[in-house]
């Protein structure tokens, strides 16, 4: 294996790890958004309570609430 092959292999491994990290982050974002949507739909908590429980901003909860309202 020559030097170029070593660098290519290292680049591939770095790219794969970055892809996995981005995938995990996207999965967490989707999970959080779904949780916010479900709690907003259930109408049992205030926006502030939802934000505190899911560690997001109140503005984020308000934006999701508005999206849900516009869908109906």
C-alpha positions in Angstrom: 0.0 0.0 0.0 1.5 3.3 -1.0 1.2 6.7 0.6 -1.7 7.8 -1.6 -3.7 4.6 -0.7 -3.1 5.3 3.0 -4.5 8.9 2.6 -7.4 7.7 0.5 -8.3 5.1 3.1 -8.0 7.6 5.9 -10.2 10.1 4.0 -12.8 7.4 3.4 -12.9 6.6 7.2 -13.2 10.2 8.1 -16.0 10.7 5.6 -17.8 7.6 6.9 -17.6 8.8 10.5 -18.8 12.3 9.6 -21.7 10.7 7.8 -22.6 8.6 10.8 -22.4 11.7 13.1 -24.6 13.7 10.7 -27.1 10.9 10.5 -27.3 10.6 14.3 -27.8 14.4 14.6 -30.6 14.3 12.0 -32.2 11.4 13.8 -32.2 13.3 17.1 -33.7 16.4 15.4 -36.5 14.3 13.9 -37.2 12.6 17.2 -37.3 15.9 19.0 -39.6 17.4 16.4 -41.9 14.4 16.5 -42.1 14.6 20.3 -42.9 18.4 20.2 -45.6 17.7 17.6 -47.1 15.0 19.7 -47.2 17.0 22.8 -48.6 20.0 21.0 -51.3 17.8 19.5 -52.2 16.4 22.9 -52.8 19.9 24.3 -51.9 18.9 27.8 -48.9 21.1 28.3 -48.0 24.8 27.7 -45.4 25.7 25.2 -43.1 26.6 28.0 -43.6 23.2 29.6 -43.0 21.4 26.3 -39.8 23.4 25.7 -38.5 22.7 29.2 -39.3 19.0 29.0 -37.6 18.5 25.6 -34.8 21.0 26.1 -35.8 23.2 23.1 -36.7 26.9 22.9 -40.2 28.2 23.3 -39.9 29.7 19.9 -39.2 26.3 18.4 -42.4 24.9 20.0 -44.4 28.0 18.8 -43.1 27.4 15.3 -44.1 23.7 15.3 -47.6 24.7 16.8 -48.0 27.2 13.9 -47.0 24.6 11.3 -49.6 22.2 12.8 -52.3 24.8 12.7 -51.6 25.6 9.1 -51.8 21.9 8.2 -55.4 21.8 9.5 
